[in-house]
């Protein structure tokens, strides 16, 4: 019999940058989150004043102080796969190439996306009741698995289905990397396949067939000439984009292709429903066989809610729109206005040199502590 390994012990009261490094050191590529979830659960169970629920590799921890407002702080435990480049700094375990641990820049998979944000959640949970202090709002902490993969596997989606009542709140913050700036809402995203059909023939007698790849040229032409919009939603300007992202067809170098598929991604502003976004793409590609293969609604900024306004004031920076899709949309679907706010540069997410500045993680924690004090 193989003995079970004891969960890793996390010190939630150490410097939050060092806590980030400790989280990076636990490999949690999507589908492999159990070890990290075990460590997070064990650490949270040592804190007084939190009610815990675990569902698979997702965890909900809630205060019950009877406050008039409840805020949700959410983050995912998983990362994309480790870099394949030899000698890369953005891997596991973490590295501090510029100095002693805690100084300068921290490298490692998940440094920005989003173990820095998860470290802030954990450190904040540990500090809520320090020195007898209590937060001004009730807080729900959410840690979930399978964010970096297809939506059907989402741990947050599973929590919504199984424990939706525990995710009710007045305002939600998703600690995705935003460089310490509040990013309201998010664009929606939708994927399509546009298919053209021809007739196969030997390429030496091409006139006997019909080239499906050539037939896709008008699709590419319409997409290339399309001018994406910038749409103001509740005071924030959301930039849209519509692009061919993949094309495939043909069977051999001497066969006229009888089928071609153009894969298309539409990032649409949160003023549109998915149905409206789909209608927009179908209108542009009228006359072609277009199938929607995936869809996720966007989220309006929700910055007009009092809790959101007080948070923006506490951060002290002008809020920006979120162009990419994030799980704020899931909270929006629940009727909870949500923003993105976390340490690190989103442009470094998933890169082989993924890294975060130690001070950025500390600043994020200070901003949330100030707001909740």
Secondary structure, 3 states (H helix, E strand, C coil): CCCCCCCCCCCCCCCHHHHHHHHHCCCCECCCCHHHHHHHHHHHHCCCCCEEEEECCEEEEECCCCCCCEEEEEEECCECCCCCCCCCCCCCCCECCCCCCCCCEEECCCHHHHHHHHHHHHHHHHHCCHHHCCCCCEEEEEEECCCCCCHHHCHHHHHHHHHHHHHCCCEEEECCCCCCCCEECECEEEEEEEEEECECEEHHHHHHCECHHHHCHHHHHHHHHCCCCEEEECCEEEECEEEEEEEEECCCCCEECCEEEEEEEEEECCCCCHHHHHHHHHHHCCCCEEEEEEEECCECCCCCCHHHHHHHHHHCCCCEECCCCCCHHHHHHCCCCEEECCCCCHHHCCCCCCEEEHHHHHHHHHHHHHHHC
